[in-house]
């Protein structure tokens, strides 16, 4: 890890003194007033953070950056995040991993002009930096952060609950969903002179005046970033420093049932304001609305989104489009288009989805293809997923499953759970890639960790066939309680086998699957074992299960047997159930014992 300053300083003393010629004279200068005194503030407000935050981490100490890298290597990192800062919880994590999605290289300068902006955008050590810089800020100095960004490390997790956390997690509030990576330089500047990113990134620290009190803080090598590519599976060796984090709040425990998510596509999401309360996102930083030329609107404020879109904020155009989508698809299409042309790749995704579906524009999948490609290259994982799905279907003119798998791999690595699910299906079936059930299960697991509960059922089924009832139960439960009622049948099957729960729990699971999901197999179990009367009919499925049973899958022998018993063919059904038990299928043995 590369960490350079114009002299060796701790991050808390950063920008307090200068080094080189004149340092001795500098040491005897009268001390500047504090930030509070210089700026007329009484310490500044402690602004409450929200569900989501995107703080810069360019002020972190080397050991903190090392801890973050280690946590992201071993699982999904968890933090305590508040207006007082960010604390890494090294003994707490979510099971999972981060993939990497490259993007078109871009540069940006974020200018922090007062102590409130420094503390809001650098929540870990920003308070100390603001205090050290107080007098300089009052006299027109700024804290300039020049960044070159080449990609994101991202997980598929979207809404984990406290039940998903592992380890010592007291105080946990948010998890690190993604880290924008590249290289950066942080130094003091002045309001009178605006420097371009290339000027800051390319300038040497040598020869800086001590009287300017300018201290340079750098991570990574901007020159190495020039070798980056959107298609690369990893960033260049010296261009993988975390620049900005995306933090998402950990949700409360799941209660009741939820409607299952659609796994066929990922609708373009409205960009959310990731700033402490009372501030807006403008020019890459959180600042007061009154000081902003334009800013990202609140995603539920239609009037504000239209106003800020009109002022040239591309993200607000996308947010306006999302709000319009259910009311006026044609106008939504125009806002997506404006957002895309204004530089927000999510707008390109939304525009492409409208063309691919014919909702809001004349259906033209071929015209959607380059828009999906553009959003994918700009780092929007869902754009890669949409591209892969279109190539797999052939709707754009030609079917190319090999190219589809390549695009879906980028989508999954970029954190698109829907892309992971489709990639898992294609890998299991050997479409565009060699068939590999184990590899498919890994993709489905990442989809499950996101918002595709149907993928959880696929993972659970794989674990059940591997005779791992504990893992199978966990994934069946996740799918069942998010609205995939056939997974409730699987959960009941595990519970009935007597390894993970009492028979009363199994009954509740089967009844849930039957009453809410009308799953024929669950209704058959309820009738055959518990005396229920819900009608069902699944002759075709019974035939398919019988064929699978004859090929040596004992679980399907038990399923075919209970369908037959419930359908009035008890003798034939019990023969299949006995057959399953003889092949050491625990569920078959449980059914044999319970059916009278």
C-alpha positions as CSV (number, residue, x, y, z in Angstrom):
1,X,0.0,0.0,0.0
2,X,1.4,3.4,-1.0
3,X,0.9,6.3,1.3
4,X,2.9,9.5,0.8
5,X,3.0,12.9,2.3
6,X,5.4,15.8,1.9
7,X,6.6,14.6,5.3
8,X,5.6,11.8,7.6
9,X,2.4,12.8,9.6
10,X,-0.4,11.1,11.2
11,X,-3.8,11.8,9.5
12,X,-5.1,13.7,12.5
13,X,-2.2,16.2,12.3
14,X,-2.5,16.3,8.5
15,X,-2.4,19.8,7.1
16,X,-1.3,21.2,10.5
17,X,2.3,21.9,9.6
18,X,4.5,21.9,6.5
19,X,7.9,20.4,5.9
20,X,11.0,21.4,4.0
21,X,12.6,24.8,3.9
22,X,11.0,27.2,6.3
23,X,9.6,24.6,8.6
24,X,11.5,26.0,11.6
25,X,10.1,29.5,11.1
26,X,6.7,28.0,10.6
27,X,6.9,26.3,14.0
28,X,7.1,29.6,15.8
29,X,4.3,31.3,13.9
30,X,1.4,32.3,16.1
31,X,-1.3,29.6,16.1
32,X,-4.3,30.1,13.9
33,X,-7.7,30.4,15.5
34,X,-9.7,27.3,15.7
35,X,-12.2,26.4,13.0
36,X,-15.1,27.3,15.2
37,X,-13.7,30.7,16.0
38,X,-12.5,31.5,12.5
39,X,-15.8,30.5,10.8
40,X,-18.1,31.7,13.5
41,X,-19.2,28.2,14.4
42,X,-19.6,26.6,17.8
43,X,-18.0,23.3,16.8
44,X,-20.4,22.8,13.9
45,X,-23.6,20.6,13.8
46,X,-23.4,16.9,14.2
47,X,-25.6,16.0,11.2
48,X,-27.6,12.8,11.5
49,X,-26.7,10.2,8.8
50,X,-29.4,8.4,6.9
51,X,-30.0,5.0,5.5
52,X,-27.4,5.5,2.9
53,X,-24.1,7.3,2.8
54,X,-21.2,7.7,0.3
55,X,-18.4,9.2,2.3
56,X,-14.9,9.9,1.0
57,X,-12.2,7.9,2.7
58,X,-9.2,9.8,1.5
59,X,-8.4,11.0,5.1
60,X,-8.0,7.5,6.6
61,X,-4.8,6.4,8.3
62,X,-2.8,3.6,6.6
63,X,-3.7,1.1,9.2
64,X,-7.4,1.9,8.8
65,X,-7.2,1.4,5.0
66,X,-5.4,-1.9,5.6
67,X,-8.1,-3.1,8.0
68,X,-10.8,-2.2,5.4
69,X,-9.0,-4.2,2.7
70,X,-8.6,-7.2,5.0
71,X,-12.3,-7.0,6.0
72,X,-13.4,-6.8,2.4
73,X,-11.2,-9.8,1.5
74,X,-12.6,-12.0,4.2
75,X,-16.3,-11.1,3.8
76,X,-18.7,-8.2,3.6
77,X,-17.5,-5.4,5.9
78,X,-19.7,-4.0,8.6
79,X,-19.4,-0.6,10.3
80,X,-20.8,1.7,12.9
81,X,-21.7,4.9,11.0
82,X,-23.0,8.1,12.6
83,X,-22.6,11.8,12.5
84,X,-19.5,11.3,14.7
85,X,-17.7,9.2,12.1
86,X,-17.2,5.6,10.8
87,X,-15.8,2.8,12.9
88,X,-14.8,-0.5,11.3
89,X,-16.1,-3.5,13.2
90,X,-13.3,-5.9,12.5
91,X,-15.0,-8.8,14.4
92,X,-18.3,-8.5,12.5
93,X,-19.2,-9.4,9.0
94,X,-21.7,-10.6,6.5
95,X,-21.1,-13.9,4.7
96,X,-20.3,-13.1,1.1
97,X,-17.8,-11.4,-1.2
98,X,-17.0,-8.5,-3.4
99,X,-16.6,-8.6,-7.1
100,X,-14.9,-6.0,-9.3
101,X,-16.4,-4.1,-12.2
102,X,-14.2,-1.9,-14.2
103,X,-15.5,1.3,-15.8
104,X,-14.4,4.0,-18.2
105,X,-11.7,5.9,-16.3
106,X,-12.8,9.3,-15.1
107,X,-11.2,12.1,-13.1
108,X,-12.9,14.5,-10.6
109,X,-11.9,17.3,-8.2
110,X,-14.0,17.7,-5.0
111,X,-13.4,21.1,-3.3
112,X,-14.3,21.3,0.4
113,X,-14.7,24.9,1.3
114,X,-15.6,25.0,5.0
115,X,-15.5,22.9,8.1
116,X,-19.0,21.7,7.7
117,X,-18.3,20.3,4.2
118,X,-15.1,18.7,5.5
119,X,-16.8,17.0,8.4
120,X,-19.8,15.8,6.2
121,X,-17.6,14.4,3.4
122,X,-14.8,13.1,5.6
123,X,-16.7,11.8,8.6
124,X,-13.9,9.7,10.1
125,X,-11.2,12.3,10.6
126,X,-12.7,15.3,9.0
127,X,-13.4,17.0,12.4
128,X,-9.7,17.0,13.2
129,X,-8.8,18.3,9.7
130,X,-11.4,21.1,9.9
131,X,-10.0,22.2,13.3
132,X,-6.5,22.3,12.0
133,X,-7.5,24.2,8.9
134,X,-9.9,26.6,10.6
135,X,-7.9,29.8,10.1
136,X,-6.9,28.9,6.5
137,X,-10.5,28.2,5.5
138,X,-11.5,31.6,6.8
139,X,-8.9,33.2,4.6
140,X,-10.0,31.5,1.5
141,X,-8.2,28.1,1.5
142,X,-9.9,24.9,0.4
143,X,-9.2,21.2,0.9
144,X,-9.1,19.8,-2.7
145,X,-9.4,16.1,-3.4
146,X,-8.4,15.0,-6.9
147,X,-9.5,11.5,-7.8
148,X,-9.1,9.2,-10.8
149,X,-11.6,6.3,-10.6
150,X,-11.4,3.1,-12.6
151,X,-14.0,0.7,-11.1
152,X,-15.9,-0.6,-8.1
153,X,-15.7,-3.5,-5.7
154,X,-19.3,-4.4,-4.9
155,X,-21.3,-7.1,-3.1
156,X,-24.8,-8.3,-4.1
157,X,-26.1,-7.8,-0.6
158,X,-28.9,-5.2,-0.6
159,X,-31.0,-5.5,2.5
160,X,-29.3,-7.7,5.1
161,X,-30.9,-7.8,8.6
162,X,-29.2,-8.2,12.0
163,X,-30.0,-11.9,11.7
164,X,-27.5,-12.1,8.8
165,X,-24.6,-10.7,10.8
166,X,-21.9,-12.9,12.1
167,X,-19.4,-12.3,14.9
168,X,-19.2,-9.5,17.5
169,X,-21.5,-6.9,16.0
170,X,-22.5,-4.6,18.9
171,X,-23.0,-1.1,17.5
172,X,-23.3,-2.2,13.8
173,X,-25.5,0.2,11.8
174,X,-24.3,-0.1,8.1
175,X,-22.4,-2.4,5.8
176,X,-20.0,-1.5,3.0
177,X,-21.9,-2.3,-0.2
178,X,-19.2,-1.0,-2.5
179,X,-15.9,0.8,-2.7
180,X,-15.1,3.1,-5.6
181,X,-11.4,2.5,-6.4
182,X,-8.6,4.2,-8.1
183,X,-6.0,6.8,-6.9
184,X,-6.3,10.2,-5.2
185,X,-4.4,13.2,-4.1
186,X,-5.6,15.5,-1.3
187,X,-4.0,18.9,-0.8
188,X,-4.9,22.4,0.3
189,X,-5.9,24.9,-2.4
190,X,-7.5,28.3,-2.6
191,X,-10.9,29.5,-3.8
192,X,-9.1,32.0,-6.0
193,X,-7.4,29.3,-8.1
194,X,-9.3,26.3,-9.4
195,X,-7.1,23.4,-10.4
196,X,-8.1,20.6,-12.8
197,X,-7.7,17.0,-11.6
198,X,-4.8,16.4,-14.0
199,X,-2.9,19.4,-12.5
200,X,-3.3,18.1,-8.9
201,X,-2.7,14.4,-9.8
202,X,0.3,15.1,-11.9
203,X,2.0,17.8,-9.7
204,X,5.0,16.9,-7.5
205,X,5.0,17.5,-3.8
206,X,8.6,18.8,-4.1
207,X,9.0,22.6,-3.7
208,X,5.8,23.3,-2.0
209,X,6.1,26.4,0.2
210,X,5.9,25.8,4.0
211,X,4.3,29.2,4.4
212,X,1.4,28.0,2.2
213,X,0.8,25.3,4.9
214,X,0.0,22.9,2.0
215,X,0.4,19.2,2.8
216,X,-0.1,16.5,0.1
217,X,-1.8,13.2,0.9
218,X,-1.7,10.5,-1.8
219,X,-2.8,6.9,-2.3
220,X,-2.1,5.0,-5.4
221,X,-0.2,6.1,-8.6
222,X,-2.3,8.1,-11.0
223,X,0.0,7.2,-13.8
224,X,-0.7,3.5,-13.3
225,X,-4.4,4.2,-13.7
226,X,-3.9,5.0,-17.4
227,X,-3.6,1.3,-18.0
228,X,-7.1,0.6,-16.7
229,X,-9.8,-0.9,-18.9
230,X,-13.6,-1.3,-18.3
231,X,-13.1,-5.0,-19.4
232,X,-10.3,-5.7,-16.9
233,X,-11.1,-8.3,-14.2
234,X,-9.1,-6.2,-11.6
235,X,-7.7,-2.7,-11.3
236,X,-4.1,-1.9,-12.1
237,X,-1.6,-2.8,-9.3
238,X,-1.2,0.8,-8.1
239,X,-4.7,2.0,-8.9
240,X,-6.9,0.0,-6.5
241,X,-7.1,2.4,-3.5
242,X,-10.6,2.9,-1.9
243,X,-11.7,6.4,-2.6
244,X,-15.3,6.5,-1.7
245,X,-17.5,3.9,0.1
246,X,-21.2,3.2,-0.3
247,X,-22.7,2.4,3.1
248,X,-26.2,0.9,3.4
249,X,-28.1,0.6,6.7
250,X,-28.7,-2.9,8.1
251,X,-32.4,-3.6,8.0
252,X,-34.5,-4.8,11.0
253,X,-35.4,-8.5,11.2
254,X,-37.7,-9.8,8.5
255,X,-41.4,-10.1,9.6
256,X,-44.3,-11.7,7.7
257,X,-44.4,-12.4,4.0
258,X,-43.1,-10.3,1.2
259,X,-43.8,-10.3,-2.5
260,X,-41.1,-12.1,-4.3
261,X,-38.8,-10.0,-6.4
262,X,-38.9,-10.4,-10.2
263,X,-35.7,-12.1,-11.4
264,X,-36.2,-11.3,-15.1
265,X,-34.9,-7.7,-15.0
266,X,-33.6,-5.0,-12.7
267,X,-35.6,-1.7,-13.1
268,X,-33.5,1.4,-13.1
269,X,-33.4,2.7,-9.6
270,X,-33.6,6.4,-8.6
271,X,-30.3,7.7,-7.4
272,X,-30.5,8.4,-3.7
273,X,-29.1,11.4,-1.8
274,X,-26.3,10.0,0.2
275,X,-25.6,13.0,2.5
276,X,-26.2,13.7,6.1
277,X,-29.5,15.4,6.9
278,X,-29.8,19.0,5.8
279,X,-27.2,18.7,3.0
280,X,-27.5,18.0,-0.7
281,X,-25.2,16.1,-3.2
282,X,-23.6,18.5,-5.6
283,X,-20.4,18.3,-7.7
284,X,-19.3,15.1,-5.9
285,X,-19.7,16.5,-2.3
286,X,-22.4,17.1,0.3
287,X,-23.0,20.8,0.8
288,X,-25.6,23.4,1.7
289,X,-28.3,23.6,-1.0
290,X,-28.0,27.4,-1.2
291,X,-24.3,27.1,-2.3
292,X,-25.1,24.6,-5.1
293,X,-25.5,25.5,-8.7
294,X,-27.6,22.3,-9.0
295,X,-28.0,19.2,-6.9
296,X,-29.4,15.7,-6.8
297,X,-33.0,15.9,-5.8
298,X,-34.8,13.9,-3.1
299,X,-36.0,10.8,-5.0
300,X,-39.6,11.2,-3.8
301,X,-39.9,14.9,-4.6
302,X,-41.2,15.1,-8.2
303,X,-41.2,18.9,-8.3
304,X,-37.6,19.2,-7.0
305,X,-36.4,16.5,-9.4
306,X,-38.0,18.4,-12.4
307,X,-36.4,21.7,-11.2
308,X,-33.0,20.2,-10.8
309,X,-33.2,18.3,-14.0
310,X,-33.9,21.5,-15.8
311,X,-30.8,23.0,-14.2
312,X,-28.7,20.3,-15.7
313,X,-28.4,17.7,-12.9
314,X,-28.4,14.4,-14.7
315,X,-29.1,12.3,-11.6
316,X,-32.2,14.4,-11.0
317,X,-33.3,13.6,-14.5
318,X,-33.0,9.9,-13.8
319,X,-34.9,10.3,-10.5
320,X,-37.6,12.3,-12.3
321,X,-37.9,9.5,-14.8
322,X,-38.3,6.8,-12.2
323,X,-41.1,8.8,-10.6
324,X,-42.8,9.3,-14.0
325,X,-42.5,5.6,-15.0
326,X,-45.8,4.5,-13.6
327,X,-47.7,7.6,-14.7
328,X,-46.3,8.7,-18.1
329,X,-43.9,6.3,-19.7
330,X,-43.2,8.5,-22.7
331,X,-42.1,11.4,-20.5
332,X,-40.1,9.0,-18.3
333,X,-38.3,7.9,-21.5
334,X,-37.4,11.5,-22.3
335,X,-36.0,12.1,-18.8
336,X,-34.0,8.9,-19.0
337,X,-32.6,10.1,-22.3
338,X,-31.7,13.5,-20.9
339,X,-30.0,11.9,-17.9
340,X,-28.0,9.6,-20.2
341,X,-26.9,12.6,-22.4
342,X,-26.1,14.5,-19.3
343,X,-23.6,11.9,-18.1
344,X,-25.5,9.6,-15.8
345,X,-25.2,6.1,-17.1
346,X,-28.3,5.0,-15.1
347,X,-30.2,7.1,-17.6
348,X,-28.8,5.1,-20.4
349,X,-30.0,1.9,-18.7
350,X,-33.5,3.3,-18.2
351,X,-33.6,4.5,-21.8
352,X,-32.5,1.1,-23.0
353,X,-35.0,-0.7,-20.9
354,X,-37.8,1.4,-22.4
355,X,-36.7,0.6,-25.9
356,X,-36.2,-3.1,-25.1
357,X,-39.7,-3.4,-23.6
358,X,-41.6,-0.9,-25.8
359,X,-42.8,0.9,-22.7
360,X,-42.5,4.7,-23.3
361,X,-41.0,4.3,-26.7
362,X,-41.4,2.1,-29.8
363,X,-40.0,-1.3,-29.1
364,X,-36.5,-1.6,-30.6
365,X,-34.3,-4.1,-28.7
366,X,-31.5,-3.5,-31.3
367,X,-31.4,0.2,-30.3
368,X,-31.3,-0.7,-26.6
369,X,-28.1,-2.8,-27.1
370,X,-25.6,0.1,-27.4
371,X,-27.3,1.9,-24.5
372,X,-26.8,-1.2,-22.3
373,X,-23.2,-1.4,-23.4
374,X,-22.6,2.2,-22.5
375,X,-24.1,1.9,-19.0
376,X,-22.1,-1.3,-18.5
377,X,-18.8,0.3,-19.5
378,X,-19.6,3.2,-17.2
379,X,-19.8,0.9,-14.2
380,X,-23.6,0.2,-13.9
381,X,-23.8,-3.5,-13.1
382,X,-27.5,-3.7,-14.0
383,X,-26.6,-2.4,-17.4
384,X,-24.2,-5.4,-17.9
385,X,-27.0,-7.6,-16.7
386,X,-29.5,-6.1,-19.1
387,X,-27.0,-6.5,-21.9
388,X,-26.4,-10.2,-21.0
389,X,-30.1,-11.0,-20.9
390,X,-30.7,-9.4,-24.3
391,X,-27.8,-11.3,-25.8
392,X,-29.0,-14.5,-24.3
393,X,-32.6,-14.0,-25.6
394,X,-31.6,-13.0,-29.1
395,X,-34.3,-10.3,-29.2
396,X,-31.8,-7.7,-30.5
397,X,-31.3,-9.7,-33.7
398,X,-28.8,-12.5,-32.9
399,X,-28.5,-14.8,-30.0
400,X,-25.0,-15.0,-28.5
401,X,-24.8,-17.0,-25.4
402,X,-21.0,-16.8,-25.0
403,X,-21.2,-13.0,-25.1
404,X,-24.2,-13.1,-22.8
405,X,-22.2,-15.1,-20.2
406,X,-19.3,-12.6,-20.5
407,X,-21.7,-9.7,-19.8
408,X,-23.5,-11.5,-17.0
409,X,-20.2,-12.3,-15.4
410,X,-19.4,-8.6,-15.3
411,X,-22.9,-7.9,-14.0
412,X,-22.5,-10.4,-11.2
413,X,-19.0,-9.2,-10.3
414,X,-20.4,-5.7,-10.2
415,X,-23.1,-6.7,-7.7
416,X,-26.1,-7.2,-9.9
417,X,-28.1,-9.9,-8.2
418,X,-30.4,-10.5,-11.1
419,X,-27.4,-10.9,-13.4
420,X,-26.0,-13.5,-10.9
421,X,-29.3,-15.4,-11.0
422,X,-29.4,-15.7,-14.8
423,X,-25.7,-16.5,-14.9
424,X,-26.3,-19.3,-12.4
425,X,-29.2,-20.7,-14.5
426,X,-27.0,-20.6,-17.7
427,X,-24.1,-22.2,-15.9
428,X,-26.3,-25.0,-14.5
429,X,-27.7,-25.7,-18.0
430,X,-24.4,-25.4,-19.9
431,X,-25.6,-22.4,-22.0
432,X,-22.6,-20.3,-23.2
433,X,-20.3,-22.0,-20.7
434,X,-19.6,-25.6,-19.6
435,X,-22.2,-27.0,-17.3
436,X,-21.1,-26.8,-13.7
437,X,-23.6,-27.3,-10.9
438,X,-21.2,-26.2,-8.1
439,X,-20.3,-23.0,-9.9
440,X,-23.9,-22.3,-10.6
441,X,-24.7,-22.6,-6.9
442,X,-22.2,-19.9,-6.1
443,X,-23.8,-17.5,-8.5
444,X,-27.3,-18.4,-7.2
445,X,-26.0,-17.8,-3.7
446,X,-24.8,-14.3,-4.6
447,X,-28.2,-13.7,-6.2
448,X,-29.9,-14.9,-3.0
449,X,-27.9,-12.4,-0.9
450,X,-29.4,-9.7,-3.1
451,X,-33.1,-9.4,-3.9
452,X,-33.8,-12.7,-5.8
453,X,-35.4,-15.0,-3.2
454,X,-36.1,-17.6,-5.9
455,X,-32.3,-18.0,-6.1
456,X,-32.3,-18.9,-2.4
457,X,-34.5,-21.9,-3.1
458,X,-32.1,-23.1,-5.8
459,X,-29.2,-22.9,-3.3
460,X,-31.2,-24.6,-0.7
461,X,-32.1,-27.4,-3.0
462,X,-28.5,-27.9,-3.9
463,X,-27.6,-28.1,-0.2
464,X,-30.4,-30.6,0.4
465,X,-29.2,-32.9,-2.3
466,X,-25.7,-32.7,-0.8
467,X,-27.2,-33.9,2.5
468,X,-26.5,-30.6,4.3
469,X,-29.9,-29.9,6.0
470,X,-28.6,-27.1,8.2
471,X,-27.5,-24.9,5.2
472,X,-30.6,-26.0,3.2
473,X,-32.9,-24.9,6.0
474,X,-31.3,-21.5,6.2
475,X,-31.8,-20.8,2.5
476,X,-35.2,-22.3,2.3
477,X,-36.3,-20.1,5.2
478,X,-34.9,-17.0,3.5
479,X,-36.9,-17.7,0.4
480,X,-40.0,-18.8,2.2
481,X,-40.3,-15.7,4.2
482,X,-39.8,-13.4,1.2
483,X,-42.7,-14.9,-0.7
484,X,-41.3,-18.0,-2.6
485,X,-43.9,-20.4,-1.2
486,X,-42.5,-23.5,-2.9
487,X,-39.4,-22.9,-0.7
488,X,-41.8,-23.3,2.4
489,X,-42.4,-26.8,1.1
490,X,-38.7,-27.4,1.1
491,X,-38.4,-26.0,4.6
492,X,-41.2,-28.2,5.8
493,X,-39.5,-31.2,4.2
494,X,-36.3,-30.5,6.2
495,X,-38.2,-30.0,9.4
496,X,-40.3,-33.1,8.9
497,X,-37.1,-35.2,8.5
498,X,-36.6,-34.6,12.2
499,X,-33.2,-33.0,12.0
500,X,-34.0,-29.3,12.5
501,X,-37.4,-28.9,14.0
502,X,-40.5,-30.4,15.5
503,X,-43.4,-31.7,13.4
504,X,-45.5,-28.7,14.4
505,X,-43.0,-26.4,12.6
506,X,-43.1,-28.6,9.5
507,X,-46.9,-28.5,9.5
508,X,-46.8,-24.7,9.6
509,X,-44.4,-24.6,6.7
510,X,-46.4,-26.9,4.6
511,X,-49.7,-25.1,5.4
512,X,-48.0,-21.8,4.4
513,X,-46.9,-23.2,1.1
514,X,-50.4,-24.7,0.5
515,X,-52.6,-21.8,1.7
516,X,-50.6,-18.9,0.3
517,X,-48.7,-20.4,-2.6
518,X,-51.1,-23.2,-3.6
519,X,-48.1,-25.5,-4.0
520,X,-49.6,-28.9,-5.0
521,X,-46.9,-30.9,-3.2
522,X,-47.5,-28.9,0.0
523,X,-51.2,-29.4,-0.2
524,X,-50.7,-33.1,-0.8
525,X,-48.6,-33.4,2.4
526,X,-51.2,-31.4,4.4
527,X,-53.9,-33.8,3.1
528,X,-51.9,-37.1,3.4
529,X,-50.2,-36.4,6.8
530,X,-52.4,-33.8,8.6
531,X,-55.9,-34.5,7.2
532,X,-56.3,-31.3,5.3
533,X,-58.8,-30.9,2.5
534,X,-57.4,-28.3,0.1
535,X,-57.9,-29.6,-3.4
536,X,-54.9,-30.0,-5.7
537,X,-54.0,-31.4,-9.0
538,X,-50.5,-32.1,-10.3
539,X,-50.5,-35.2,-12.5
540,X,-47.8,-33.9,-14.8
541,X,-45.5,-33.0,-12.0
542,X,-46.1,-36.5,-10.5
543,X,-45.1,-38.1,-13.8
544,X,-41.9,-36.0,-13.9
545,X,-41.1,-36.9,-10.3
546,X,-41.7,-40.5,-11.0
547,X,-39.1,-40.4,-13.9
548,X,-36.6,-38.7,-11.6
549,X,-37.3,-41.3,-8.9
550,X,-36.6,-44.1,-11.4
551,X,-33.3,-42.4,-12.2
552,X,-32.3,-42.7,-8.6
553,X,-33.3,-39.5,-6.8
554,X,-34.9,-40.7,-3.5
555,X,-36.3,-37.2,-2.6
556,X,-38.4,-37.3,-5.7
557,X,-39.5,-40.8,-4.9
558,X,-40.9,-39.5,-1.6
559,X,-42.5,-36.5,-3.4
560,X,-44.2,-38.7,-6.0
561,X,-45.3,-41.0,-3.3
562,X,-47.1,-38.4,-1.2
563,X,-48.8,-36.9,-4.3
564,X,-50.1,-40.4,-5.1
565,X,-51.3,-41.0,-1.5
566,X,-53.1,-37.7,-1.4
567,X,-54.6,-38.4,-4.8
568,X,-56.2,-41.7,-3.6
569,X,-53.5,-44.1,-4.7
570,X,-52.2,-45.0,-1.3
571,X,-50.6,-48.4,-2.1
572,X,-48.6,-47.1,-5.1
573,X,-47.7,-44.0,-3.2
574,X,-46.4,-45.9,-0.1
575,X,-44.3,-48.1,-2.3
576,X,-42.4,-45.0,-3.6
577,X,-42.1,-43.6,-0.1
578,X,-40.7,-46.9,1.2
579,X,-38.3,-46.8,-1.8
580,X,-37.1,-43.4,-0.7
581,X,-36.6,-44.5,2.9
582,X,-34.6,-47.6,1.8
583,X,-32.3,-45.2,0.0
584,X,-31.7,-43.3,3.3
585,X,-33.9,-40.3,2.5
586,X,-34.9,-38.9,5.9
587,X,-38.0,-37.3,4.6
588,X,-39.2,-40.5,3.0
589,X,-38.7,-42.3,6.4
590,X,-40.6,-39.5,8.2
591,X,-43.5,-39.8,5.7
592,X,-43.5,-43.6,6.1
593,X,-43.8,-43.2,9.9
594,X,-46.5,-40.4,9.8
595,X,-48.9,-41.6,7.0
596,X,-51.4,-43.9,8.6
